[in-house]
């Protein structure tokens, strides 16, 4: 009888651990979809950044997240697959651009490694590449989008949902 009691004691923590892992794995990622307007007053922007409006329209479909940036009449698009794998894209002029993205809990981490069109004597961090690593998260109410640029110092862009 003692053996059976010990078996139940061991199985209860095991069942609880499996339930926690199952819950965490099945938790849906935040949907960043929508149109977002930069709120410069609530942002910590790089010094010398010109005051200009910026709008980001985000579309999330399954594991794909697309960002459409609009500022001063110029538009650009970035598309990521959130599986953590690196993808090669054409950055123009035949130069490669590498991108990857993944969810870490409710934080979307994106990274772009792009070849710079710079003179041969200009090397950044030992490579003629620029790396832009960003983190994206929603406020608890879902009405504010925070974009962190992982640089030194770290910059914060705060966007209000439209």
Order of alpha helices (4+ residues) and beta strands (2+ residues): alpha-beta-beta-beta-beta-beta-beta-beta-beta-beta-beta
